[in-house]
Amino acid sequence: MNKKEFLTRFHLQQLAESSHNYQHHLPLKKAAVLIGLIDSPECESGLQVLLTKRSSHLKHHPSQISFPGGKAEPEDKNLITTALREAQEEIGLNPNSVRVIGQLPTYEIISGYQVTPIVAIIDQQPSYQQDDNEVAEIFQVPLDHFLQGNTHHCISSFRRGSHHNVHFFPYKHYNIWGATAAMLKDLIEHIK
């Protein structure tokens, strides 16, 4: 899928209810992630989704695949600022190279955060400077991979007296799952 088609579909559709039905039972801390879609001439397969693999020593979600992002800080003007700041800190992404186009609904996640995904276009292949303390790897997946119906898997899980869906998108040797996969599924459903 190219940038023009993505933007047309993203802006013309009203956001539907999320497929992520996990609800936390404690007060939640605010956080934001950046769903960066890279539109680069080097990417012959269209838009690329920017993802990271978290470092294995982290307290929350070690070694999991995620979007760049993190906890909102008091000095952040808004959650867009949070997502851009965290992406710059984690992978060296220059905020001036990012064009925010919208956001998805918030997600409550098991580690006690309410996460807002910020959707953005990155108009050229970025150069990265990864913070090895937070990020073990930076990689890209063609958006078209997630558009294929056979790449999404979902299981029902039971936790604290209620059922919730756990989403998966395998890609090569990566297993993209949990809230990151739910966000991708919702993004894909929105643009279909």
Helices and strands as residue ranges (DSSP letters): H 3-12, E 29-38, E 48-54, E 65-66, E 69-71, H 79-91, G 95-97, E 98-103, E 107-109, E 113-122, E 135-142, H 143-147, G 149-151, E 153-159, E 162-171, E 174-177, H 179-191
